[in-house]
Structures are given as structure tokens and as C-alpha cells.
Amino acid sequence: VYPKEFEAVKNGTTKNTIKNKELLDKLREIESGKWTKVYKDGYNSSGNKISIHYFQSQSGKVFNVKVKPGWSN
């Protein structure tokens, strides 16, 4: 899920309820049940602040991983 050598920061993860019904329906085609949007802050191998965004199912399945510069939390 994470870029190579990603180092997460303490208290740097938030999990949010997905309110967009159209998106949630699409995710439930992959796997039924509860999905959350996860924001995980940390550092890349160069020491730069990055945030990893992805959708995660109740069973732990991950979808649509994106790496963004800076922190989101």
C-alpha cells in the first residue's frame, strides 16, 4: 500500500465515512460492506512530508491509492 520506505507519523491516520453514494456503490461492486476513506501522513525516503490517501474495506482491501505532497491530518 505504501511507497517504499514510507515512515508513518504517530496519530497521523484518519478514517472517514464515505458520504458519496455513487462512489460507495462503485466500491461495493468490488466488495460489499463498509468502506472508509483513509488519510495516512508520514515521510518518504527523502524525508519529505507526504500523505497517502486510499479507500479501505472492512476486510482490509485497499483501492485507489494516491500519494500527495504535504500532510492531510
Order of alpha helices (4+ residues) and beta strands (2+ residues): beta-alpha-beta-beta-beta
